[in-house]
């Protein structure tokens, strides 16, 4: 474990509220230049060694992030939201295995004026904070949005079904009591959603309030911001 990894491991749990501005915000010509030399055939080998220069992974990180930043700045987009494993690896240089592909369990955000932010499993986020020093620890978030295709209210419904089945199994309630309770709760939930949707659509409602982003700046409604979502199957080249 090198010195930077030890610092990340021993860092206090209280983290800053925003990512520090790094020198990578400046897109340098040498970062986005692939340095192809067609006069000779390069054979970098399959492993890095200490007796010759082969693959410079830090330059690879700068090259990928520099090209992504250049593409965002040359477009009218405000940010990129990536769910595909290839695009996440291209921006953040992180990977946790092929099993996480096409599950929407991890995603990354790259804005035009901020560091790349990564949302990953809790153990993976902790791993990135220690072993991925090219990412700021505050940019590695622990979060899991659930399985792909899971209904909106699946978790509460599964919990209610489990509680209801246990009450019937213990003989405390009849099945008709459980069904009536479910219908009553669903009715109240629908009423609450209707009231909330009505309040959000009124002038001066919640839609006029400023919304905070990923610990960077306050984005108000009158400021146009376009967001591109890069879905699996449309990997960047």
Residue, then its C-alpha position, 0 to 999 in steps of 0.5 A: x500500500x503506497x503513501x496515497x492509499x494510506x492517507x485515503x484509508x486514514x482520512x477522517x470520516x467527515x468529508x467536504x461538501x464539494x469536490x475540490x477543483x483539480x488541474x484536470x479541469x484544464x484540457x491540455x493538448x498532450x492529454x488528448x493526443x494519442x501519440x501514435x507512432x506509425x514508424x514502429x510497432x509498439x509491443x507494450x506487453x501484457x504486464x507493467x514492469x519496473x525495467x522499461x516503460x510500457x503502458x502509462x495508465x495515468x496518461x490513459x486516465x487523463x486522455x479518456x477524461x480529457x476527451x470526454x470533457x472536450x466532447x461535453x464542452x464542444x456540445x450544448x449539453x450540461x452533463x453526461x449521465x452514464x449507466x453503461x459499464x464501458x462509459x463508466x470505465x472510460x470516465x472514471x477508470x473503475x470496474x467491478x466485474x462483468x456481472x454488473x453489466x446491464x443492471x443499472x446498479x451503478x452510474x456516473x455523472x460528468x459535468x462541464x465544470x466539475x469532477x466525475x462523480x461515481x455512484x457504486x455499491x457501498x463496498x465498491x465505493x469504499x474500495x475506490x476511495x482507497x485504491x483509485x487516487x485519481x478520483x477524489x474520495x468525495x466523488x465516490x458515492x455509496x448508493x444502490x438504486x435497486x434492480x433493473x425493472x423493479x416497480x416504483x413501489x415494489x419495496x413497500x409492497x413486498x414489505x406489506x405482503x410479508x407483514x400481512x402473510x405473517x399475520x395470517x400465518x400467526x392466526x392474528x387476522x383473517x385474510x379479508x382483514x389484510x386485504x382490506x388494510x391493503x386497499x385502505x393504504x393504497x387509497x390513502x397513498x393515491x390521494x397523497x400523490x394526487x395532492x402532491x402532484x397538484x401542489x407541484x403544478x401550482x405557481x410558486x410550488x416546489x417546481x420554482x424552488x432551486x434544486x441542488x446538484x452533486x455538491x457543486x452549485x445551485x441550479x435554478x429553473x430559469x437556467x437551461x441545462x441539457x442532460x444526456x443519458x448514455x444507456x447500455x448498448x450505446x458505448x462511447x468510442 
